[in-house]
């Protein structure tokens, strides 16, 4: 299953992981369970074959780190309402186009004639606003700490160039509050976290110390190569076996103890913490970032009067997927009513979603 370049080392390491996991199970009486917080890890663990190879020895559960998956239906509904008005252009990342809102997606709104465009960077949306001075351009900004500095850069550019017809609908998420909620409110049953590589570049390793100090929960920051992920799992197992939880940095080539101060500075200049609603989890206090009041002229939530109702209840279990409370094969729609061609929920839409990863690499025919 492993790629040839990883093959020998990875196979040996996988055997070591399996042996250690079985020792853990002997000691604790349960199969060790770890949550990969990051959506990129979800896909990399499935694609590499690690999830399949370890499945009888270690439970690897997806967490809340796929930005598309955690975006609430209400935000999609709001963007569609913004796009409904004449003379507006809505821009967003490609993944967001097919995410279902309460009734439809941004893609269906586009098919019906609304001007909804995919951009690769929010800076492109600023450029589109400059090219269309007689139209309002709104960028739907989703993402975690990894993406927020880029969103801030777009706001900075719009401010600098005085692009008055540009604004941003920010629905960004923070990793620390959601991990705290998973452990203290959702009481998710795991033994440790495989911590996100990309977010940690911005936040730094110290950001997770509370997991070990307050929750007795180990965590390993790791990269995305097969060997890096296996070694992260091995280190988690060692900490569980020795009952010595700590936060280890297995991605030192890019993650520093205190993160990236330049990225943190621009984030803090344009954004401030706010309450945020997560798909399937509801509102988590201070778990998102909104545009600071001094830049409210760039804040689409303040610029446009959009009223959004409550999200529609569906059979989709994405809310459980992102809390590690279910696996895709436990959803009755998986592979039947919900497929990558006809996704019912965002976990099947996103390239980082647990359902699309499971469908591509772990589905039983
Ligand atoms: Fe939602 Fe589809 Fe995943 Fe079920 S299989 S949880 S409907 S995305």
Boltz pocket constraint, residues with backbone or C-beta under 6 A from the ligand:
constraints:
  - pocket:
      binder: B
      contacts: [[A, 315], [A, 316], [A, 317], [A, 318], [A, 321], [A, 328], [A, 331], [A, 332], [A, 333], [A, 334], [A, 335], [A, 338], [A, 339], [A, 343], [A, 344], [A, 345], [A, 346], [A, 347], [A, 348], [A, 349], [A, 355]]
      max_distance: 6.0
